[in-house]
Amino acid sequence: MKFDYKSLKNLALLSQVGVMMAVPIIGCVILGSYLDSKFGTQILFLIIFTLLGVGAAFRNLYILALKKNPDGK
């Protein structure tokens, strides 16, 4: 039986993408919610930090895509 390392590499890349998307968004939502409760604002910090988290997640994906395909093809 021959082991297929390409499938494992793709599975690792897929799980890495999921983590790179989830961690910044969830972290920023938690931070924004905490700051809203601390300063007594409604949802101001939650919205700001959620947008920052989404931006950071897409930036991480862009950097990962450049590393995996450096020649741009």
N, C-alpha and C positions, 0 to 999 in steps of 0.2 A: 504494500500500500504506500503510495507516494503522498507526502504531505504538501499541501498547497499554501505556501507562505504569502502569496499575493492576496488570497482571501482574508488572511489574518491581518495583513497590512491595511486593507480596506476597512475591515471591521474596527481596527484601532483608530483609523482616521475618522470614521463615522462617530465613534464614541467621543473622540477629542473635540469634534465640531459641536456635539451636543453640550459638552461641559463648557466649552468656550462661549457658547451662547447663553447658557443658563446662569452661570456663576455671576457675571457682571450685572445681569438684569435683576436677579433675586437679591444680590447684595445691595444694589442701589435702591430697590424698592424698600428693603428693610431699613436702610439708612434714612431714606426720605420720610418714611413713616415715623421713625424715631424722632427725627428733627421736628416734624409737624407736631408731635405730642409734646416735645420739650418746649417749643416756642409758642404753642397755642395757635398755630396757623391751621387753616382748613386742610387743603391738599396741595399747597404751593410747593413745598419741598418734595413731596411725593411725585408730582408731575415733572419737576426739574430733574430729579435724580433718576426717574424712570427713563426719561429721554437721554440722559447721559449714559445710563447703563445700556440702552439699545445701541447708541452710537459706539460705545466701547466694544460691544459684542460684534458689531459689523466690522469695526476696525480690526479686531482680532481675526476674524474670518478672512479679511482682505490680506493681512500679513501672512496668514497660513497659506492662502492660495498662492501668494508670491513665492513663498518658500518651496512649495511643492511643484511649482511650475515657473522657474526663474527666467526662462527664455520668452515667456509671454505667448506661447503658441497653444 
